[in-house]
Amino acid sequence: MAESAASQVTAHGGSRREFLTLLTAATGAVAGGAILWPVVDALNPDAAAQGAAHLIVNVADIAENTAKTVQWGGLPVTIRKLTAKDVADNEFLVTSTLVDPADFSARVNAGYPSFVVVVGLNTATPCELEGDATSDPRGDFNGWVCPCDGSEYDPLGRVRKGPAVKNLAIPRYTFLNAAQIKLG
């Protein structure tokens, strides 16, 4: 009988030890979560940063053959509305003659082919381009000109003359409708 009582105490003591170990581990996990949660939450972007990450631009006010430049992510993003002549002249251009070959469909959105969206910085030197307004110099190809090194781009942002050898970068964008573009 004494042996039976001893085994019950040992069994009961083992269960109690396991319970206390489990309770200590659970308390530690809750305390760790309570400490880490504010730290992780502080690393998340706030509403202003998220709004800047996804800029919505009104393109309804861009007249044909002009452009609008907005700042997004520290870069000038230029949105140009092409004329029917610009589209016709560039849609079937033989791209193998270009320094950095890119066809029409790679440079415009299929649903809105009269709009071009590019980062308005020369790819050879980090210099803002001229050519947004019809009164600006646009070079031989009616696109953009770099005032720093003389590189020239066509209306789709393809390099045509230069020291530049790369086309203008195309930022991530989506047409929300015919009047709005979301950058990011």
FENVEN-V111083 format. One record per run of one state. SS is the DSSP state (A for helix, B for strand, O for the rest). FROM is the first residue (numbers start at 1). TO is the last residue. If there is no record, write none. Layout:
BEGIN
[[SS,FROM,TO] [SS,FROM,TO]]
END
This chain:
BEGIN
[[O,1,1] [A,2,43] [O,44,46] [A,47,53] [O,54,54] [B,55,58] [O,59,66] [B,67,72] [O,73,74] [B,75,81] [O,82,83] [A,84,91] [O,92,94] [A,95,97] [O,98,103] [A,104,107] [O,108,108] [B,109,109] [O,110,111] [B,112,112] [O,113,114] [B,115,119] [O,120,120] [B,121,121] [O,122,127] [B,128,130] [O,131,138] [A,139,141] [O,142,143] [B,144,146] [O,147,151] [B,152,153] [O,154,158] [B,159,161] [O,162,172] [B,173,177] [O,178,179] [B,180,183] [O,184,184]]
END
